[in-house]
């Protein structure tokens, strides 16, 4: 047991070391490419960081990211809630799944840009239209993931719960939710990455502010420094959510798997 624990700990430390090395390696490649190209369309990391400071000092950076984060968070929470409820229902009730499965297929394949344009035409260039477009595009992905998760539930656990006459609340907490959490986290991680992209694209189409709006302005003036400055800040936010939010939650809720092993 000690040998296995030491081996596992060594693997964990090796993996973390590689993760820590990843970002400096990316910056180094960026710096080398900037020196080789020697163009204003590929500024160096230091020049981009200086631009970040300039944008932060004039107030646009914080204001734009605040607007984008609020829109993304609203769309993400609504889509995850609706998607989980609908996905569990479709996974549990076969006839309901047969009735609405074509809707899910259409939702998965309809272009996001078409949905955004329709929402803007119906509701105007408002945050409500933007969030609604995100929800419509994101929900089918969550529904599909949770539906497959429900279908893969082990019947042995259900039989065990019925044998011990487990109360409904205890069954949900100890049997259903732990089995579905890997699928919920998978839907959250993939969905969050899609939400960011959709919000930015929709902000470019029509918005009075936000990261996408500002990047569109930089594009009109071929301001690559501004685009990369916002990209770097966006990257920092995403990595903070991944390592400060999703990863700790994942370790906590999936700890029972490691304990079982």
Helices and strands as residue ranges (DSSP letters): H 2-37, H 45-57, H 60-92, H 94-109, H 112-123, H 127-151, H 155-163, H 168-171, I 172-176, H 177-205, H 211-220, H 224-241, I 242-246, H 247-253, H 255-260
